[in-house]
Amino acid sequence: MPPTPTPTPTAAGSPVRDGGRGSAALAALGALRHLHAAEIAAALVLLFLLVAAIAPQLLTASDPLGIAPADAFTPPSPGHWFGTDESGRDIFTRVVYGARSSLVIGVAATAIGLVLAVVLGSLAGLGPRPVDFGVNRLLEVLFAFPGLLLALLFITIFGPGVATSTVAVGLATAPGYARIIRSEIRSIRGSGYIESATVLGRSPAQIFRRHILPNVAAGLFALATLGVGQAIVWAAALSFLGLGAVPPAAEWGAMLSAGRTYISVAWWLTFFPGAFVVLAAASATLLGRGLQRRNRER
């Protein structure tokens, strides 16, 4: 008799046969079962923010810039869940529309930082010793300055604005990512399958594309999730200082900047935008930590 195929255990612990169509679905269900309650809550918060960024009209029918002076400084109520500002604009609507600006800035800044970090990390991790030495010294110089200070320096040179602050935050986060990527590439470079690929005559470009980059990319997603939370906080801080988005833009940092003038008489002007900055950053960080933990367990 031919041997019976050995079932392959999935992440959930239930065996399925190799090549079965249900294996991927069972593995996904198993991964969901291992999510902590806090990670599920973080994923739901990010899902809400994603809906707010893509289709804010599904959550509110109001205009984020529409004014109603008669409704100015209305506290939170059934008609205005988060209250209104000094011009009668609905805070809930502005917070919902602000999710798009904050997420776009956070994702774009993280992408800029990661692309630059992959370039620098790859040069240091794969290049000859002098290149590695030079890149490391450059990263050490950049690390001597706090990231937000680097962003402020960039904005001082090129001027304030949403685009400038996005690039500034991306450049400020790149050194930290570059060091992590260099370390990952160095550890992968010495592995057996890289030596085998070299012996088989693979070119350095093929080895990087087919073996090194896919292994580094597994950790980049978790790193990017963590980076989005940090970038959102930094972008909001720059807008609060008047160096990013400016009032009356529906952006969380700009709303905090405009609301601080009235914080003693209208606490909701700063509370709700600030709460969503914290929620977005904490949710992204929590989810990123969970992904990092699962990558280590593999």
N, C-alpha and C positions, 0 to 999 in steps of 0.2 A: 504494500500500500504506500502511496506517496505520503510524505510527512505532512501533518496538519500545519498550516501557516500559524506562526506564533503571533498572538494578538499584541498590539502595541499599546501600552498604557497611555492615556491622555493626561492632561494637567489635572483633570478632575478625579483621576484615579480609576476610571472605568475603562476596560480594554475595548478597543475596536480594531478591526483588521487593517493592515497597511493598505493604503490606497483607497480606503472607504470614503465615500463622500461625506459621511457624517462626522469624520474625525475632526475636521476643522471647527465645525459647529460645537462639538463636545468640548474641544480644547478651549474655545472661547467662553463657553458656559463655565468651565472649570476655573478659568481666570477670573470671571466675574464673581464666583463664589469666594475666591480668596481676597477680594477687595474688602478693606476695612470700611466700617460705617462712615468714618471721616472722609475717606477717599471717595466714596459714593456721593457724599454731600458736596465735596469739592467739584466732582465731575458735573453734578446737577447745576451748581452755581455757574460753572464755565459754559455749560450748555445754554443757560438762560442768557448769559452775556453774549454768546455767539448768535442767538436768535435776535437779541437786541441790536447787535451790530449789522446783521444781514437784513433783517426785516423789522425795523422798529415800529412800523405802522401796525404790526400784529399785536403790540403791547399797549399802544396809545394812539389816539386819533388826533391829539393836539399838535400844534406847531411849537417847536422848541424855542423859536424866536418871536412868537406872537405875544404882544403885550396887552395887558388889561389893567390900566392904572387903578380902576375901582377895586380890584382884587389884590392890591399890593400888600405884602406881608401877612397874607392869610396863613394861619398855622395849619398843621396837618389836620385834615378832615376828610369825610367821605367824598366830598367833591374834589379835593386836592390832596391825594394821599400823602405827599411829602411837603405840602404847603406851597406857597408862591414866594417869589423874590420881590425886590423893590419896584419892579416894573409890572408885577402881576403875572409873570411867566410861571408856568407850572413846573415845579422842581422835578417831579417824577418823570415828566416828559423829557426834560433836559438831561436827567441822569441816564435815561434809556438811550437817547440819541448820543450821549457822551460816551457810551460803551464803544461805539464804532470808532471814534477818534482815538480813544485810549488803547483799544486792542490793535488797531492798525499801527499806531506808533510803537506799541510794545513788540508786535510781531516783526515789523520792518526793522526796528533797531536790533532785535535779536538776530535776525537774518544777516544784517550787515556785520555784526560782531562775529557770528559763526563763520561767515565766508572768509573774513580777514583772518580769523583764528586758524581755519583749516590751511590757508596759505602759509602763515607763519609757522604753525605747528608741523606742517609737512616739510618745510624747508629745514627746520631744526631737527626733526626726527629722521629724515632720510638723507639730508645733505652731509657733506664731509665735515670733519671736526671744526675747521675755521668758520663755516657757515653756522653750525650749531652754536659755537661760541658767540658769534656776532648777534644772532637772533636772541639768545639767552640774555646777553648784556642789554639789548634793547628792551626786552620785556622787564628786566629788573629796574631799568630807568623809569619805565612807565608805571611799574608797581610802586615806585617811590612816591607817587602822587595819588591821592584818593580819586576814585573813578569819577565822582561828581565834579571834582576840581578840574579834571581833564576835559569834561564836557563843557564846563563854564569857560575854560580857556579857548576851546574850539569856537564857542558861540561868540566870545569876545573878538575873535579874529574875523569870523565870517558873518556875524550879525545874527540877531534873534529871529525866530520864526519856527513854524512847525517842522518844516523839512530840515532846517539846520539842527534843531534839537534832536530830531530822530537820528540823524547821522552822528551827532555828538554822543548820544547815549550808546549807539552801536560801537563807535570807536573806543569809548571808555570801557566797555565790557570785553572787548576783544583780547586784551592781555591775559586775563584769567582763563578764558576758554583755550587760548593758544597753549598755555602751559599744560593743561589737562590733555589736549590732543597730542602734544609732543610726547608726553609720558606714555600715552596709549600706543602711539606708533612705535616708540622705542621697544616696548614690551612685545608687540606683534612682530616687529622686524626680526627678533631673535628666535622666533618659533620654528618648529620643524617644517611646517608646510611651506613657509617662505623659502627656506633653504632648498626644499624639493623643487619648488617652482623655478628657482635660480638654476639648479642643476639641469632641469629640463629645457633650459634655454629661453625662458620667458624674459621679455624685456622689462626694465624697471617700470615703464609706464603700464604694461600689462599687469605686473605684480601689484602696483599701487591700485589700479582700477578694479581688479578682480579679487584681490585678497585683502589688502590693507584697508581701503576705503569702506567696503561693506562691514568689516568688523568694527571700525571706528564709528560708523554711522549708527550702529546699535545703541551706543551710549550718547550720541549726539541728540537724539530725540528727547531723552530725559533731561539732558543739559539745556536744550532749548526751552523745555517746559519751565524749568527753574528760571531761565533767563528772561522769559516773558514777564513773570511777576516782578522781577527786579527792574526791568525796563519800564513797566507801567508806573512804578513808584518814582523812578528818576524823572520820567517825562512829566508826571504830575508836579513834581517839585520844581522843575524848570518853568512850567506854566504858572505855577504859584508865584514864582519870582518875576513873572512878566517876560520870560525869555522864550516861551513856546507859544502855544495858543493864547489869545488874549480875549477878555470879555468883549462882547456878549457871546462868544463861541460856546457851544454846548460841549465842553470838555471838562473833565472832573477837576483838574488842577486849576484851570481858569475860573471855574465856579467857586472853588475854595478861595481863590484870590479875591474875587468880587464879594464873597459873603463875609469875609473877615471884618469888613467895616461895620457890619450890622450884627456881629456875633452876640452882643449883649442884649439885643432886643429880638433877634430872629435866629435862634440857635440852629433851626433846621436848614438854613442856607449853607452851612458848612458841614453839618452832621452827616447828611445823606450822601453828598459826593465823597466825603472822607471815608464813610463806611464802605462805599463801593470800591474805592481804591484799595482799602484793607482786604475786603472780601476777594477781589480779583487776584491780588498779589498772594494772599494766603492760600487760596485754592490752587493756583498754578504751582506754588512751592510745594504744597502737600502732595499734589499729584506727581510732580517731578521727583520728589523723594521716594514715593512709592515705586515709580518706574526704575529709579536707580537701585533700590533694594532688590527688585526682581531681577535686574540684570546681574547683580552680584551673586544672587542665588543660583543662576544658571551656570 
